[in-house]
């Protein structure tokens, strides 16, 4: 029996299924959770999604009502974990990635199934699907549906959040994680009825005035270029975020914008939020792996060209630390490169 058929069997035998994903929700964590939920429902079973915190506002065009949030309904989330006999761990590789749900996950007696594409998964699950070559966890949910023999169940409701997850985790299909298989999966989602142009429209054409002003301020006033290393850095304090009525997700595109500057190999954006500095790393090329820097110095990790981390230092001290580390991790640019 292949592992996906095994997972299908676990779904059919379970009475209380919980779907979890990581804190700081993004397109893939929300997309793969909803896609799996709708697939489970097509199998005639019920499930509940439990996430640590809300998704960014720009994802609310999706129906996120099935998602219970630890920040808003801790009693219901706790009850779901206590009742669960099957728990899906989607898009994360370590228990600390679920934030305040970690004690619930660690003490839960239900069988745990990890489906993920990040490096170095921990050994806490009972069943593991870890495919680091996949573009996203959403792509792996499509694999689950197909390889368990239910490709015909793919429809617009299941496919739309999965398309979103693939779209966002690949930087709109521009990252090296995009393989021929990625486009094969996309074709199947379109054939299943996904309106891809609407996903792009809902995702991109929903800027607020305050978000655009914040991004404009960041690019015009806070952008620092380390030309010798082709690294772009943007730092934003809590006061600066408040000045532009910051809402979750407002700075998500800044790293990609900075990386789009001609000649840049690496972009680093950090923002002061929730009492810590949250850092986003982006890069181009296999020789510019940012996940190593994130893991070794900023309690983070991720993929070679897209990673995250955090710092408990001040904004200015974090900036100084990054400036000092850049020469260690990224070689000087070759003239006329």
N, C-alpha and C positions, 0 to 999 in steps of 0.2 A: 504493500500500500504506500503510495507516495504521500509526502507530508501534508499536502493540501487536502487529500482525501481524508487523512487522519483528522485534520482540523475540522473538516465538514462533519465528520462523525461526532467529534466533541460538541459541535454546535447542536446537532440533532439530539444528543443525549443530555444536554444541559437544561436545567430548569430556570436558572437565574444568570443571565449573561451581562457582564459589565465591559464596556469598551473604554479604555483610558488612553490618554496621550500626555504630552509634556506641558510644563508651564510655559508661559509666554507663547500663547497659541499663534500659529501661522497658517498659511493656506494649506500646507500638506497635513498638519495635525488635524485641522478641522475637516479637510476634504476626505482623508482616509477614514476618519471616524464615521462620518455621515455615509460614505459609500459602503462601508462594511455594515453599518446598521441597516441600510435599505436592502442589502443582499440577504442579511439574516432574516429580515421580515419576509422577503420573497421565498425563503425556505420554510415559512410558516412558524417561525419562532419570534420571540420578543427579546429585546435587549435595551439597556440604558447606557447612555454615554455619560461619563464623569470626567470633567476636566478641572484642572486646578484654578484657572482664572478665565476671564472673558476673552473672546476673540477681538481683534481690532475692528473698529467701526466699518472699515471698508469691506468686511466679509459678511455684513449683516443682510446683504441681498439674498444670501442663502437662508433657508429655514433652519435656524439654529435652536429652535424651541426644544428639540429632544435632548439638548445638552444640559446636564446638571452641573452647576459650578460650585466648587468647594468654597469660594469666596462669598457666595450668596445663599447657598442651601446646604450647609455642612451636615445637618441632620439627615437629609435625604441621601447625600453622598455616602455618609457613614453607614446608613442602613443598607444601601446597595452593595457595599463591599462586604458587609456581614452576611448578607444573603447569597452572595455570588458563589456559584460552583464552577464558573468559567470566566476568566478575566483576560481580555485582550490588552496587550501592552504595545501600542502602536507608535512608531516614529520616535522611540527613545531606547537607549541601550543601557541605562543605569537607573536604579531606583530613586536616586536623588533628583532626577529630572522631573519628577511629578510634584515637586514643591511640598505643600502642606498635606498632600495625600500620601506622602511616603510612609508614615506609620500604618495607615490603613492598608496599603499595598503589601507591606512587609508582614503584617499579621494576618492577612487574608488567607483562608484555607482553600479557596477555590483554585482549580488548576489554572496556571498562567501560560498564555501563548504570546510570545514576542514576534512581531512582524516589523522589521526595521531595516534601514540601510546605512546606519552609522558604523564607524569602526569600533573594534574592541568591545563587543557586547558583554555585559556581566552575565553570570551564570544562574541568576535567580529564577528564570522561567522554566517550566516543565517541557515546553515545546518551543523551538527557536527556528524562525525563518530570518536569517541574516544575510542579506545580499547587498554588499557594499557597492556593487557595480550598477545597481538599480538607480534610476533617476530620482526616485522618491518612494516613500512608503505607499502612496496612492497607486503607483505602478504595480507594486507587489500585491495589492488588493485585487487588481485586475487579474494577476496571475492566479491568485487563490480562486477566483470565480471560474476562470477557464480550466485550470488544472484539476479542479474538483468535479469537472464535467458539467458546469452550469453556464457556459458561455452564452447560451440563448436567453438567460435571465437578464443580461446586460440591457439596460434601457436608459432613457434620459435621466430619470430620477437617481439611479445608481451612478451613472457615468458623469453627470455634471460636477459633483464635488470631487470626483477622482481626476477629472480633467483639470480642475482648478488646482489641485494638489501638485500635479505634474507641471503645470504652467508656472506656478510660483517657485517651486523648489529647483527649477532649472533656469531661473532668471529669464523667463519667456523663451525657453528652449535654446539658450545661448551657452550654457555651461558645458564643460567637457563630459559631464555625466550623461549627456544626451547621446544615445547609441542608436543603431538601426532598430533595435527592439523597441526603443521609446516611440519612434514614429509608427511602428507596427501597432503598438497599443493605442496610440492616438487615433489611428485610422479605424480601429474597432470601436472606439468610443463615439466617433463621428457617425459610423454606420449604425450605432445603437440609438442615435437620435440627439446626441449632444449638440447644442447650438453654440459652437465655439466662439462665434463672433459676439454673441451676447455675453459670454463669460469675460472676454476681453473688455467689452464695454462696461459691464458692471464693476469690474475690478479697477479699471483705469480712469473712467470718466466720472469720478465721484469726489473730486477734490473739494475741500472747503477753502474759503478765502484765508482763514487763519493758517491752514496747513501750507498753502502756497507761499504765504508771507514768511512763515518760519523757514521753509526750505530756501527761499530767496535770501533771507538773512544769513543762513548757514553758509551758503555758497559764496555770498559777496563779502561777508565780514569775518567768518570763522574758518575759512578754508586755508590750510597751510600746506605748502608743497615742499617736500624734501627732494629737490631736483636731482641731487647726486644719486639717489636711490629710487627715483620714480615712485614715490610714495605720497599719497594725499591723505591728510588728516583733518577731521572736523571734530571739534569738541563743543558741547553745549551744556551749560550749567542749568540747575533747576530754575534759577531766576530767569534765564533766557527762555526756557521752555514755557514758563508761566506767562511771560510777556506776550507770547503768541498763542495763549490758550491751548497748550499742547494737549492732545488726546492720543491714546495708545494707537500706534501705527503711523503717526504723522511723520516720523523720521525714517521709516523703513526703507525708503527708496534712496536715501542720501548716499549710502555707500556705493550703490551702483552708479549714481550720478557722478560722484567723484572719480570712480574708476573709469568712467567714459571719457575723461579728459585725455586728450591725445598724449601718448607717451607714458601714461600711468600704468604701473604693474600691480600696485597694491593700494587699497583704500581702507582707512580705519576711521570709524565714526563712534564716538562715545558720548553718552548722555547721562546726566545725573538724575536718577529716578529711584524712588522707593528707598532712599537712604544709601544707595550704592551707585557706582559707575557701571553702566551696562555698555558693552563694547561689541561692535559688529565689524568683522573683518571680511574683505573681499579681495580677490586677486585674479590674475591671469597667468596661465602657463603652469606646467607641472613643477618648474623650478622655484615657484613662489608660493609654496605651501604655507598657508596662514594658520592652519589648525595646530601646527606644532608650537608656534608662538603662543597661541591661545591656551593650549594645554599646559605648557611649561611655566607660564608667568601670570595667567589671568583666570585660572580655575575654570577653563572652558574646553572647547574642542569643536569638532564638526568635520567638515570636508576640507580637502586641500585648498579649494578656492572659495569656500564660504564657511565661516566659523563664527562662534560667539564666545564671549567671556565676560568677566566682571572684575572690578577693582574696588577695594574698600578705602583707597587713598582719596585725597581731594582731587578735584578736576585738574588743578595745576600740577600736582605731584604725579598724577596718572599720565598727563601729557609729557612731563619730563622723563618718566620711566619709558614710555613708548619711544621717544626720540633717541634715548640711549640704546634701546634694544634693536632698532631698525638696522644699524650697521652690522650687528651680529647675525641677523637672520636673512638679510637681503643684500646681495653684493652690489657694489657700485655699478651704475649704468655704464654700458660701453658707449663711447662717443659715437654719435650718429646712429645709435641703435633704433 
